[in-house]
């Protein structure tokens, strides 16, 4: 989130806290979500534990990847749990952070991690950071079967191709903040099949299609502060670019291959002059493109960022991310309208991964201070069909405030608080 002045920062932080304290989640769609699922587990693996990647294994358990900072020289972390979230084993595969996992049928997985020279939590100049990444395969017990180092790469995503090869996305660090997008294809034995680079771009997300084509997208540089724009691109199965498009004032963080196109998620920025001073407002954002990259719809979503998405068949999509400094999940229909959502405003955190289990339950993972520490967190929810509910939702707010479908300001006390806050903001 960027602001024009310190005055604007105070206003935005105050509004965020105010709204979080006075929001009621209401469902306006064809489903409702039971947010009190069976899974609600934290993992303390160091001073700060965070989960960036998660998936379900063949035995019904979960494989979680992230980092446990302060737990030795290598912070990268893998945790395997049973279906109830009870830890079965954990391992440190090497590096700073695991950012992607692809569970395999044999109970093992392909794991993507990266390392930043000097330590990723101590870097102050990300525009000039350097490092490397690793691609590895583990068996069902977490034992490494092979490991491949990709020098100079900041790995950001993995996806499985129809022929069982693994597509890798990221960017190559260059001097003076320059980057090149990297897309590599590896087989399940760790052999590189091919690799392409594309100049002046930083890939943050990858999605593969049934025909072997690859969608990749990201931002115009390695940082997401200040004025940031994004881009999307599609290549054929050989890596030849088919099309590329720019997305002004959008920060693309995640994508999902869907019928006849792609779902995009992240944040969008706009300028708000209501206070008499130009303020950059950041809203969570989702969009749907056709197969040629043409945007069919885009919507502001409650919150600040969308970090992960998954499809709820027959309903729409579940989006995980954060609202300010607290974790949230939103459910949208196939036209981008919010039909339900949950903001855990009792503690700080963020959700960075989301998927549906074999039984259709929503599982989200990230970090939270639910137990007082900055711990890895996994929480589940159950989508419940509710035919008696209205399928219409209000039009999303076109202002820079976090108002959106599924939310309302609930009390007269809120109005008084707003008036008092605006008085403070003028000082």
Beta strands, then each sheet from edge to edge (+ up, - down):
strand 1: 23-25
strand 2: 31-34
strand 3: 40-43
strand 4: 48-56
strand 5: 62-69
strand 6: 76-81
strand 7: 87-91
strand 8: 97-103
strand 9: 109-116
strand 10: 131-138
strand 11: 144-151
strand 12: 153-160
strand 13: 166-173
strand 14: 179-186
strand 15: 192-199
strand 16: 202-208
strand 17: 214-219
strand 18: 230-235
strand 19: 241-247
strand 20: 250-258
strand 21: 261-272
strand 22: 279-290
strand 23: 295-301
strand 24: 305-312
strand 25: 316-323
strand 26: 326-333
strand 27: 338-343
strand 28: 349-356
strand 29: 361-368
strand 30: 375-385
strand 31: 407-409
sheet 1: 1+ 31-
sheet 2: 2+ 30- 3+
sheet 3: 2+ 30- 29+ 28-
sheet 4: 4+ 5- 6+ 7-
sheet 5: 8+ 9- 10+ 11-
sheet 6: 12+ 13- 14+ 15-
sheet 7: 16+ 17- 18+ 19-
sheet 8: 20+ 21- 22+ 23-
sheet 9: 24+ 25- 26+ 27-
end
